[in-house]
Amino acid sequence: MAPFTSRQTNYIRAIAGQQQHKTLICRQAETSLVEFSPPNFRNADVAKLYARAWHLNNHNIGSYAGAPSDPLESAFVKTNGGFCGLQNFNVTSGPGGALDATGRFRLLSVPAVTSTLGAGSTDPNHVHVMDESQYIKSNQRAGVEGYLESTHMKLFATLPVHGDSDNGVLGSPHYEFRIIVFRNKLPVWTPWDGDAHDRHTVREGVSLLNPNYDLFMGQTGRPRGFLGWRKSKNLDLGADSEREVYQGKKWLHTATTAVAGSGDDNPEGELLFTTKDYMTMPLNRNDYVVHTDQRFFLGKEHGKSHMEKEFHFDWNDFIDTPDADLTTSPTLDKKNYDWHFIILGTSNGAAAADLKLELRATTAMKSGM
């Protein structure tokens, strides 16, 4: 019989109870859908689109218009990122505790309680020792090693009460919504998160794909998104036939409007999206891992005013890093934890799809050897 690997050994130790400190990272957010009018959108005066976005841990960023999606070819700049104009949640870590205004729940950010170098000590490994003299809170790790168990998130979506005589308490007769949960297949390079994380992810392989250009799949087989589309090396011949170049507008990370990019906003033979397209267009499952793609309907016509949805992620990973960001652990084998959430909504008319959203999320892990 082959010996256990170190990962199997650590798993056995964890479930055997050697890691006794229980850590629970809790996050909360409350908001509502707001009007969303991306560049790749038409007929906004006929049927308006509403949306919100949030991120389990970090932003999603990648290449921009005019640059190829190949990480080796793309001239990446860190100011291009996030979802274009799709407003994020304000996240808190509890009542009154502001955490992040850009939708990053940071559910995999857990500070480790370790000892400090004593007087005259020169052992660099000493900082990795758990300091048993300290009181360790439930939102901290006891030492740098631990076992990441799971993340659970619950969404409550409720239509507001209307008092007008025309629409009644459920507002418009018909609302439709779409929840999309996805991630890149490879970890995404995040240059503002620190050099150690960057070097590791670049060395192990990264993705610079940007869902602003290729989250959806268009009618002609070309990936499309909120800002533009991506050329296909199988369909678009020419000088860039081997490079899947992004076309459309650019969106700076702190911008309020799109700026000129490269090429047209939509491929030849396809129109700009309408609300119906955003509600029904298939996702690009060739380049992204899709956790959830669900439509639901509320309103007087359906006799429903609210919806509940749960998202669960079983990580089951051994962690060994002194950094608060657990995704910097070298034990994770190139796994990508950056899941992204989008809710799109419309009344199929000018009435606002004013859906109220409440989110409660918890990450559980054990630590302490």
C-alpha positions as CSV (number, residue, x, y, z in Angstrom):
1,M,0.0,0.0,0.0
2,A,1.3,3.4,-1.0
3,P,2.0,5.9,1.9
4,F,-0.4,8.7,2.5
5,T,0.4,12.0,0.9
6,S,1.0,15.1,3.0
7,R,-2.5,16.4,2.0
8,Q,-4.2,13.1,3.0
9,T,-2.3,13.1,6.3
10,N,-3.3,16.7,7.1
11,Y,-6.9,15.8,6.2
12,I,-6.9,12.8,8.6
13,R,-5.4,15.0,11.4
14,A,-8.1,17.6,10.8
15,I,-11.0,15.2,11.0
16,A,-9.4,13.4,14.0
17,G,-9.8,16.6,16.0
18,Q,-6.2,17.7,16.2
19,Q,-7.2,21.1,14.9
20,Q,-9.5,22.3,17.6
21,H,-9.9,26.0,17.0
22,K,-13.1,26.7,15.0
23,T,-13.1,29.8,12.7
24,L,-16.2,31.4,11.3
25,I,-15.9,34.3,8.9
26,C,-19.2,36.1,8.6
27,R,-20.2,38.7,6.0
28,Q,-23.5,40.6,5.4
29,A,-24.8,42.8,2.7
30,E,-28.1,44.5,1.9
31,T,-28.9,46.5,-1.3
32,S,-31.3,46.6,-4.3
33,L,-31.0,46.3,-8.0
34,V,-30.0,49.5,-9.9
35,E,-30.4,50.4,-13.5
36,F,-27.6,49.0,-15.7
37,S,-27.0,50.1,-19.3
38,P,-23.7,48.6,-20.6
39,P,-22.3,49.7,-24.0
40,N,-23.5,46.4,-25.6
41,F,-27.2,47.2,-25.0
42,R,-30.0,48.6,-27.1
43,N,-33.6,49.6,-26.6
44,A,-33.0,50.8,-23.1
45,D,-35.9,53.3,-23.6
46,V,-38.3,50.4,-24.3
47,A,-37.2,47.8,-21.7
48,K,-34.8,48.7,-18.9
49,L,-32.2,46.4,-17.4
50,Y,-31.3,46.3,-13.7
51,A,-28.4,44.5,-12.0
52,R,-26.0,44.0,-9.1
53,A,-22.8,42.1,-8.7
54,W,-20.6,40.7,-5.9
55,H,-17.5,38.6,-5.5
56,L,-16.8,35.7,-3.1
57,N,-13.2,36.8,-2.5
58,N,-11.6,39.1,-5.1
59,H,-12.5,41.1,-8.2
60,N,-12.4,39.6,-11.6
61,I,-9.9,41.4,-13.9
62,G,-8.3,40.7,-17.2
63,S,-7.4,41.9,-20.7
64,Y,-9.1,44.9,-22.3
65,A,-10.3,45.9,-25.8
66,G,-7.6,45.6,-28.4
67,A,-5.5,43.2,-26.4
68,P,-5.5,39.4,-27.0
69,S,-6.8,37.2,-24.3
70,D,-3.6,35.1,-24.3
71,P,-1.7,36.0,-21.1
72,L,1.6,35.7,-22.9
73,E,0.5,38.3,-25.5
74,S,-1.7,40.7,-23.6
75,A,-0.3,44.0,-22.6
76,F,-2.2,44.0,-19.3
77,V,-2.8,47.1,-17.3
78,K,-4.3,46.9,-13.8
79,T,-6.7,49.8,-14.2
80,N,-8.9,47.8,-16.4
81,G,-11.1,45.5,-14.4
82,G,-14.4,44.8,-12.7
83,F,-17.8,44.6,-14.4
84,C,-18.4,47.7,-16.4
85,G,-20.9,49.9,-14.6
86,L,-22.4,46.9,-12.8
87,Q,-22.6,48.3,-9.3
88,N,-21.4,46.1,-6.4
89,F,-22.7,45.4,-2.9
90,N,-21.6,47.3,0.2
91,V,-20.2,44.4,2.3
92,T,-20.0,44.4,6.1
93,S,-18.5,42.0,8.6
94,G,-21.4,42.5,11.0
95,P,-23.7,45.3,12.3
96,G,-22.0,48.6,11.4
97,G,-18.7,47.0,10.4
98,A,-17.8,48.3,6.9
99,L,-15.6,45.9,5.0
100,D,-15.7,46.5,1.3
101,A,-17.6,48.9,-1.0
102,T,-16.6,47.1,-4.2
103,G,-18.5,43.9,-3.7
104,R,-15.6,41.8,-2.5
105,F,-16.9,39.6,0.4
106,R,-13.3,38.4,1.2
107,L,-14.7,35.2,2.6
108,L,-11.3,33.6,2.3
109,S,-9.4,36.3,4.2
110,V,-8.6,35.0,7.7
111,P,-5.7,36.5,9.8
112,A,-3.5,34.0,11.6
113,V,-2.4,34.5,15.2
114,T,1.2,33.5,15.4
115,S,4.1,34.2,17.8
116,T,6.6,37.0,17.3
117,L,10.4,36.6,17.2
118,G,11.7,36.7,20.8
119,A,14.7,38.7,21.8
120,G,17.8,37.3,20.2
121,S,15.9,34.7,18.1
122,T,17.1,34.3,14.5
123,D,14.8,31.4,13.6
124,P,12.7,32.6,10.6
125,N,10.3,29.6,11.2
126,H,9.5,30.9,14.7
127,V,6.8,33.2,13.3
128,H,4.9,30.2,12.1
129,V,4.4,28.9,15.6
130,M,1.0,29.4,17.3
131,D,1.1,31.7,20.2
132,E,-0.9,29.8,22.9
133,S,-0.7,32.7,25.3
134,Q,-3.0,34.9,23.1
135,Y,-6.8,34.8,23.1
136,I,-7.8,33.7,19.6
137,K,-11.0,35.1,18.3
138,S,-13.5,33.1,16.3
139,N,-12.6,35.1,13.1
140,Q,-8.9,34.3,13.4
141,R,-6.8,31.2,12.7
142,A,-4.7,29.6,15.4
143,G,-1.4,29.4,13.6
144,V,-0.7,29.3,9.9
145,E,-1.9,25.8,9.3
146,G,-5.6,25.0,9.0
147,Y,-8.3,23.1,7.2
148,L,-10.6,25.1,5.1
149,E,-14.0,23.5,5.2
150,S,-16.7,25.4,3.3
151,T,-18.5,28.6,2.5
152,H,-22.2,29.0,2.7
153,M,-24.2,31.9,1.3
154,K,-27.9,32.6,1.5
155,L,-29.7,35.2,-0.7
156,F,-33.1,36.7,0.1
157,A,-34.7,38.6,-2.8
158,T,-37.9,40.6,-2.1
159,L,-40.0,42.9,-4.2
160,P,-40.8,46.2,-2.4
161,V,-44.3,47.0,-1.4
162,H,-46.1,49.4,-3.7
163,G,-49.1,51.4,-2.6
164,D,-50.4,52.7,-6.0
165,S,-53.8,51.5,-7.2
166,D,-52.6,50.5,-10.6
167,N,-49.9,48.0,-9.7
168,G,-51.0,46.9,-6.3
169,V,-48.7,45.6,-3.6
170,L,-46.6,43.4,-5.9
171,G,-45.8,46.2,-8.3
172,S,-45.6,45.4,-12.0
173,P,-47.5,42.3,-13.1
174,H,-44.3,40.6,-14.3
175,Y,-40.7,40.7,-13.3
176,E,-38.0,38.3,-14.5
177,F,-34.5,37.9,-13.1
178,R,-31.4,35.9,-13.8
179,I,-28.7,34.8,-11.3
180,I,-25.3,33.9,-12.7
181,V,-22.5,32.4,-10.6
182,F,-19.2,31.7,-12.4
183,R,-15.4,31.8,-12.2
184,N,-12.5,31.6,-14.6
185,K,-11.0,28.1,-15.0
186,L,-7.6,29.3,-13.9
187,P,-6.8,31.7,-11.1
188,V,-7.0,35.3,-12.2
189,W,-4.0,37.6,-11.9
190,T,-4.7,40.4,-9.4
191,P,-1.7,42.8,-9.4
192,W,-2.9,44.9,-6.5
193,D,-3.0,41.9,-4.1
194,G,0.8,41.7,-3.5
195,D,3.9,40.4,-5.2
196,A,4.0,37.0,-3.4
197,H,0.5,36.1,-4.7
198,D,1.3,37.4,-8.2
199,R,4.5,35.5,-8.6
200,H,2.9,32.3,-7.5
201,T,-0.1,32.6,-9.8
202,V,1.9,33.6,-12.8
203,R,4.3,30.7,-12.3
204,E,1.5,28.2,-11.9
205,G,-0.6,29.6,-14.8
206,V,-3.2,32.4,-14.8
207,S,-6.2,33.6,-16.8
208,L,-6.6,37.1,-18.2
209,L,-10.0,36.4,-19.7
210,N,-12.4,39.2,-19.1
211,P,-16.1,38.4,-18.8
212,N,-16.9,41.9,-20.0
213,Y,-16.1,40.6,-23.5
214,D,-16.8,36.8,-23.4
215,L,-19.2,35.7,-20.6
216,F,-22.0,35.0,-23.1
217,M,-22.0,33.0,-26.3
218,G,-23.3,34.9,-29.4
219,Q,-25.4,33.7,-32.3
220,T,-22.4,33.3,-34.6
221,G,-20.3,31.3,-32.2
222,R,-18.2,34.2,-31.0
223,P,-18.1,35.0,-27.2
224,R,-19.7,38.3,-26.2
225,G,-20.1,40.4,-23.1
226,F,-21.1,43.7,-21.6
227,L,-18.4,45.8,-23.3
228,G,-17.9,43.9,-26.6
229,W,-16.8,40.6,-28.0
230,R,-13.9,38.3,-28.7
231,K,-12.5,37.4,-32.1
232,S,-12.4,33.7,-32.8
233,K,-9.3,32.2,-34.3
234,N,-11.6,29.6,-36.0
235,L,-13.9,32.2,-37.6
236,D,-12.0,35.5,-38.0
237,L,-9.1,35.0,-40.3
238,G,-6.4,37.6,-40.9
239,A,-3.4,39.0,-39.2
240,D,-4.8,38.2,-35.7
241,S,-6.1,34.7,-36.6
242,E,-4.0,33.1,-33.9
243,R,-4.8,35.7,-31.3
244,E,-8.3,36.0,-29.8
245,V,-8.4,39.8,-29.7
246,Y,-11.0,41.6,-27.6
247,Q,-13.2,44.2,-29.5
248,G,-15.4,46.9,-28.1
249,K,-15.2,49.6,-25.4
250,K,-12.8,49.9,-22.5
251,W,-13.8,50.3,-18.8
252,L,-11.3,51.7,-16.3
253,H,-11.6,50.2,-12.8
254,T,-12.8,53.5,-11.2
255,A,-14.7,54.8,-14.3
256,T,-18.4,55.8,-14.6
257,T,-18.6,55.6,-18.4
258,A,-16.9,53.4,-21.1
259,V,-14.1,54.8,-23.2
260,A,-13.1,54.1,-26.8
261,G,-11.4,50.7,-27.3
262,S,-10.8,48.8,-30.5
263,G,-13.2,47.6,-33.1
264,D,-17.0,47.3,-33.1
265,D,-19.1,46.6,-30.0
266,N,-20.7,43.7,-31.7
267,P,-19.6,41.1,-34.3
268,E,-20.8,41.4,-37.9
269,G,-24.1,39.7,-38.3
270,E,-25.2,40.2,-34.7
271,L,-27.1,43.1,-33.1
272,L,-26.4,44.7,-29.8
273,F,-28.1,42.9,-26.9
274,T,-31.6,43.6,-25.6
275,T,-33.0,42.7,-22.1
276,K,-34.3,39.5,-23.6
277,D,-30.8,38.6,-24.8
278,Y,-29.4,39.2,-21.3
279,M,-32.1,37.1,-19.8
280,T,-31.7,34.1,-22.2
281,M,-28.3,34.2,-23.9
282,P,-26.3,31.0,-23.2
283,L,-23.1,31.4,-21.2
284,N,-19.6,30.7,-22.4
285,R,-19.0,27.4,-20.7
286,N,-15.9,26.7,-22.8
287,D,-13.9,29.3,-20.9
288,Y,-15.8,29.7,-17.5
289,V,-16.9,27.3,-14.9
290,V,-20.6,27.9,-14.2
291,H,-22.0,27.2,-10.7
292,T,-25.5,28.7,-11.2
293,D,-27.5,30.0,-14.1
294,Q,-31.1,30.3,-12.9
295,R,-34.0,32.5,-14.0
296,F,-36.9,33.2,-11.7
297,F,-40.1,35.2,-12.0
298,L,-41.9,37.5,-9.5
299,G,-44.8,39.9,-9.5
300,K,-48.6,40.1,-9.5
301,E,-48.9,37.8,-12.5
302,H,-47.0,35.0,-10.7
303,G,-48.4,35.6,-7.2
304,K,-44.9,35.7,-5.7
305,S,-43.1,38.5,-4.0
306,H,-39.8,36.9,-2.8
307,M,-37.3,34.2,-3.5
308,E,-34.6,32.5,-1.5
309,K,-31.4,30.9,-2.9
310,E,-28.5,29.2,-1.2
311,F,-25.0,28.8,-2.5
312,H,-22.7,26.2,-1.0
313,F,-19.0,25.6,-1.7
314,D,-17.2,22.6,-0.2
315,W,-13.5,23.5,-0.3
316,N,-12.0,20.7,1.8
317,D,-8.4,22.0,1.5
318,F,-5.4,22.1,3.8
319,I,-4.1,25.7,4.3
320,D,-0.5,26.6,5.1
321,T,0.2,30.3,4.7
322,P,1.0,33.2,7.1
323,D,-1.0,35.6,4.9
324,A,-4.6,36.5,5.7
325,D,-5.5,35.7,2.1
326,L,-5.9,31.9,2.2
327,T,-5.6,31.7,-1.6
328,T,-1.9,32.4,-1.3
329,S,-1.4,28.9,0.2
330,P,0.9,26.8,-2.0
331,T,-1.2,23.7,-1.0
332,L,-4.2,24.7,-3.2
333,D,-2.9,23.2,-6.5
334,K,-3.8,26.0,-8.8
335,K,-7.5,26.1,-7.7
336,N,-9.4,29.2,-8.4
337,Y,-11.6,30.5,-5.5
338,D,-12.7,33.7,-7.1
339,W,-16.4,33.1,-7.8
340,H,-18.4,36.0,-9.1
341,F,-22.2,36.6,-8.8
342,I,-24.4,38.7,-11.1
343,I,-28.2,39.3,-10.8
344,L,-29.9,40.8,-13.8
345,G,-33.5,41.9,-13.8
346,T,-36.2,43.5,-15.9
347,S,-39.9,44.2,-16.0
348,N,-39.8,44.0,-19.8
349,G,-40.9,47.6,-19.8
350,A,-40.0,51.0,-18.2
351,A,-41.0,50.0,-14.7
352,A,-38.1,49.6,-12.3
353,A,-37.1,46.0,-11.3
354,D,-36.5,47.3,-7.8
355,L,-35.6,44.0,-6.2
356,K,-34.4,44.2,-2.6
357,L,-31.4,41.9,-1.8
358,E,-30.0,40.6,1.5
359,L,-27.0,38.3,1.7
360,R,-25.6,36.4,4.6
361,A,-22.4,34.4,4.1
362,T,-20.1,32.3,6.4
363,T,-16.8,30.5,5.8
364,A,-15.9,27.7,8.2
365,M,-12.4,26.3,8.9
366,K,-10.4,24.7,11.7
367,S,-6.9,25.4,12.8
368,G,-4.4,24.8,15.6
369,M,-2.2,21.7,15.6
